[in-house]
Amino acid sequence: MWCAYDGWRLQLVIGVQRQPFYARAWAEAQGHVVGDDPRRREQLAVIFETSA
């Protein structure tokens, strides 16, 4: 809610890896990871993302 109040349009992204199994969800704003490792998209296969 804070981000929306400040005018940020966030996108929810979920990524996984197979061996060993690992899943993670993170937020992105204008193509940049918010509050997490900026390399998250490179490290995991994206299986779901909401529209911005």
C-alpha positions as CSV (number, residue, x, y, z in Angstrom):
1,M,0.0,0.0,0.0
2,W,2.8,2.4,0.8
3,C,4.3,2.0,-2.7
4,A,0.9,2.6,-4.4
5,Y,0.4,5.6,-2.2
6,D,3.7,7.0,-3.5
7,G,2.7,6.3,-7.1
8,W,4.8,3.1,-7.7
9,R,3.2,0.5,-9.9
10,L,4.5,-2.8,-8.6
11,Q,4.6,-6.2,-10.3
12,L,4.6,-9.5,-8.4
13,V,7.1,-12.1,-9.8
14,I,7.5,-15.7,-8.8
15,G,10.6,-17.7,-9.8
16,V,11.8,-21.3,-9.2
17,Q,14.8,-23.5,-9.7
18,R,14.7,-27.3,-10.0
19,Q,17.8,-28.8,-8.2
20,P,17.7,-28.3,-5.4
21,F,14.1,-27.0,-5.5
22,Y,13.8,-23.4,-4.5
23,A,11.0,-20.9,-5.1
24,R,10.9,-17.2,-4.4
25,A,8.5,-14.3,-4.9
26,W,9.6,-10.7,-5.2
27,A,8.3,-7.3,-6.4
28,E,9.5,-5.2,-9.3
29,A,8.9,-1.6,-10.2
30,Q,9.7,-0.4,-13.7
31,G,11.9,-3.5,-14.4
32,H,13.9,-3.2,-11.2
33,V,13.8,-5.6,-8.3
34,V,12.5,-3.9,-5.1
35,G,13.9,-5.0,-1.7
36,D,15.6,-8.1,-2.8
37,D,18.7,-9.3,-4.8
38,P,18.8,-7.4,-8.1
39,R,20.0,-10.5,-9.9
40,R,16.9,-12.5,-8.8
41,R,15.5,-12.7,-12.4
42,E,18.8,-14.1,-13.7
43,Q,19.0,-16.7,-10.9
44,L,15.5,-18.2,-11.2
45,A,13.1,-19.2,-14.0
46,V,10.1,-16.9,-13.8
47,I,6.9,-18.9,-13.8
48,F,4.4,-16.1,-13.0
49,E,4.2,-12.3,-13.1
50,T,1.4,-9.9,-12.7
51,S,0.9,-7.0,-15.1
52,A,2.2,-3.6,-14.0
